[in-house]
Amino acid sequence: LKVRYRQTVLGALWAVLQPVLAVAIFTLFFGKLIGVSSEGAPYPVFALAGLVPWAFFANGVTVGAASLVANELLVRRVYFPRLVIPAGAVLAGALDAAISMILLLLLALALGVAPSATWLLAPLFLALTALTSLGVAIILAALNVRYRDVQHIVPFFVQLLMFSSPIVYSSTILPQPWRTLYALNPVVGIIEGLRWSIFGAGAPPVTALALSVVVTA
């Protein structure tokens, strides 16, 4: 955390500015100009509910994939469980995710979303996001030690995965069986689950969540 915000003027305020600016852009282009359906929910809340776990996941994968190589001297000199390095890289983003989650709940209240008992489940989806991000980061960090091409592939991989995740749209636009195949992307179940916990409408996305847990494991 110290390294993350060292020599920054705004410090942890970046954890608020980044999702706010992203949601503003998404709302303008996808919510207003293109008219992407948010299934009756306020589009800013709909988009932020997708952005919070995605940002946590993407940052963890990007930083975690490079973590072993970045700490090469430490790894060579001292023995400790190597898992600590990618785990620390992923969990350093937990503070940003927690701040963004509070912002999401405040925005939901401000835009008329009634609080419900399912809001208590929201932290569980962040925990699943951390595990998913760590799982991907462990694989990529190990590969990056042997094949440095990984550090060039990861940003492109993360960018592609963003557009193939239901951040600015709902996965319900896909018919079956494509929706189930789509849910093999573990971020899909997390995002849809978090949206369900915030809006409390309909049945929980059991299939998508189960696939997220299996793929993460």
C-alpha positions in Angstrom: 0.0 0.0 0.0 2.9 2.4 0.8 4.4 1.7 -2.6 1.1 2.1 -4.3 0.5 5.6 -3.2 4.0 6.8 -2.6 4.8 10.3 -4.0 1.2 10.8 -5.3 -0.6 14.1 -4.7 -4.1 12.7 -4.3 -3.1 9.4 -2.6 -6.0 7.1 -1.9 -8.4 9.6 -3.4 -7.5 7.9 -6.7 -9.6 4.9 -5.5 -12.6 7.2 -5.7 -11.7 9.3 -8.8 -11.1 6.4 -11.1 -14.4 4.6 -10.7 -16.3 7.9 -10.7 -14.8 9.0 -14.0 -15.2 5.6 -15.6 -18.9 5.4 -14.6 -19.5 8.9 -15.9 -18.0 7.9 -19.3 -19.9 4.6 -19.4 -23.2 6.3 -18.5 -22.8 9.0 -21.1 -21.8 6.7 -24.0 -23.5 3.3 -23.2 -26.4 4.5 -21.1 -27.4 7.7 -22.9 -26.0 7.6 -26.4 -26.2 3.9 -27.2 -29.0 3.0 -24.9 -27.7 -0.2 -23.4 -30.3 -1.8 -21.2 -29.6 -1.9 -17.4 -32.7 -4.0 -16.8 -34.6 -1.2 -15.1 -31.8 -0.3 -12.7 -30.2 3.2 -12.6 -27.4 2.8 -15.2 -24.7 4.5 -13.1 -25.2 2.0 -10.3 -25.5 -0.9 -12.8 -22.2 0.1 -14.4 -20.4 0.7 -11.1 -21.5 -2.7 -9.8 -19.7 -4.2 -12.8 -16.7 -1.9 -12.6 -15.9 -2.5 -8.9 -15.1 -6.2 -9.1 -13.6 -5.8 -12.6 -11.1 -3.2 -11.5 -10.1 -5.3 -8.5 -9.6 -8.3 -10.7 -7.8 -6.5 -13.5 -5.4 -4.7 -11.2 -4.6 -7.9 -9.3 -3.9 -9.9 -12.4 -1.7 -7.1 -14.0 0.4 -6.4 -10.9 0.4 -10.0 -9.7 1.7 -11.4 -13.1 4.7 -9.1 -12.9 5.3 -9.5 -9.1 7.8 -12.4 -9.1 10.1 -10.8 -11.7 9.8 -7.4 -10.0 11.0 -9.0 -6.8 13.7 -11.1 -8.4 16.5 -10.1 -6.0 14.3 -10.8 -2.9 13.4 -14.2 -4.3 17.1 -15.1 -4.9 18.4 -14.1 -1.5 15.7 -15.1 1.0 13.6 -18.2 1.3 9.9 -17.7 2.0 6.7 -19.1 0.4 6.7 -17.6 -3.1 2.9 -17.4 -3.0 3.3 -14.4 -0.7 4.5 -12.2 -3.5 1.5 -12.5 -5.9 -0.9 -12.7 -2.9 0.5 -9.4 -1.6 0.1 -7.8 -5.0 -3.5 -8.9 -5.3 -4.5 -8.0 -1.8 -3.0 -4.5 -2.0 -5.9 -3.6 -4.3 -8.4 -4.6 -1.6 -8.4 -1.2 -0.1 -9.4 0.4 -3.4 -12.1 -2.2 -3.8 -13.5 -1.6 -0.4 -13.6 2.2 -1.0 -15.3 1.6 -4.4 -17.8 -0.7 -2.7 -18.8 1.9 -0.2 -19.1 4.4 -3.1 -21.4 1.9 -4.9 -23.7 1.6 -1.9 -23.9 5.3 -1.4 -24.6 5.9 -5.1 -27.3 3.2 -5.0 -29.0 4.9 -2.0 -28.7 8.3 -3.7 -30.4 7.0 -6.9 -33.3 5.4 -5.1 -32.2 1.7 -4.8 -33.8 0.4 -1.6 -31.3 -1.3 0.7 -32.0 -5.0 1.4 -30.5 -7.9 3.3 -28.7 -9.1 0.1 -26.4 -6.1 0.5 -24.6 -8.0 3.3 -23.5 -10.5 0.6 -21.6 -7.9 -1.4 -18.2 -8.5 0.5 -18.4 -12.2 -0.4 -18.3 -11.3 -4.1 -15.2 -9.1 -3.4 -13.6 -12.1 -1.6 -14.4 -14.3 -4.6 -12.9 -11.7 -6.9 -9.7 -11.7 -4.8 -9.4 -15.5 -5.1 -10.1 -15.4 -8.9 -7.5 -12.7 -9.4 -5.0 -14.6 -7.3 -5.6 -17.8 -9.2 -4.9 -16.1 -12.6 -2.0 -14.1 -11.2 -0.2 -17.2 -9.8 -0.3 -18.9 -13.1 0.9 -15.8 -15.1 3.6 -14.9 -12.5 5.1 -18.4 -12.8 5.0 -18.3 -16.6 6.5 -14.8 -16.6 9.6 -16.1 -14.8 10.3 -18.4 -17.7 8.7 -16.6 -20.6 8.9 -12.8 -20.5 6.4 -12.6 -23.4 3.8 -12.8 -20.7 4.3 -9.3 -19.5 3.4 -8.1 -23.0 0.5 -10.4 -23.4 -1.2 -9.6 -20.0 -2.3 -6.0 -20.8 -3.9 -7.2 -24.1 -5.5 -10.2 -22.4 -7.0 -8.0 -19.7 -8.3 -5.6 -22.3 -10.0 -8.4 -24.2 -11.4 -9.8 -21.1 -13.0 -6.5 -20.1 -15.0 -6.4 -23.3 -16.0 -10.0 -22.8 -17.3 -9.3 -19.3 -20.7 -7.9 -18.5 -19.5 -4.5 -17.2 -21.5 -2.1 -19.4 -24.1 -4.6 -20.4 -26.0 -7.6 -18.9 -25.2 -11.2 -19.7 -28.9 -11.8 -20.1 -28.6 -10.4 -23.7 -27.1 -13.7 -24.6 -29.4 -16.7 -25.4 -28.8 -20.2 -24.0 -26.6 -22.2 -24.3 -24.2 -19.3 -25.1 -24.9 -17.6 -21.8 -23.6 -20.7 -19.9 -20.5 -20.9 -22.0 -20.0 -17.2 -21.5 -20.1 -17.7 -17.8 -16.9 -19.8 -18.0 -15.3 -16.4 -17.7 -15.2 -16.4 -13.9 -15.7 -12.6 -13.7 -19.2 -13.0 -15.2 -20.7 -14.8 -12.2 -19.0 -12.4 -9.8 -20.4 -9.3 -11.6 -23.9 -10.8 -12.0 -23.9 -11.9 -8.4 -22.9 -8.5 -7.1 -25.6 -6.9 -9.2 -28.1 -9.3 -7.8 -27.0 -8.5 -4.2 -27.3 -4.8 -4.8 -30.6 -4.7 -6.7 -32.2 -7.8 -5.0 -34.3 -8.6 -8.1 -35.1 -12.0 -9.4 -33.3 -15.3 -8.6 -29.6 -15.3 -7.9 -27.3 -16.3 -10.8 -26.6 -19.8 -9.4 -25.2 -21.3 -12.5 -22.8 -18.4 -13.3 -21.6 -18.3 -9.7 -21.0 -22.0 -9.6 -18.9 -21.8 -12.7 -17.0 -18.9 -11.3 -16.2 -20.9 -8.1 -15.2 -24.0 -10.2 -12.9 -22.1 -12.6 -11.4 -20.2 -9.7 -10.6 -23.4 -7.8 
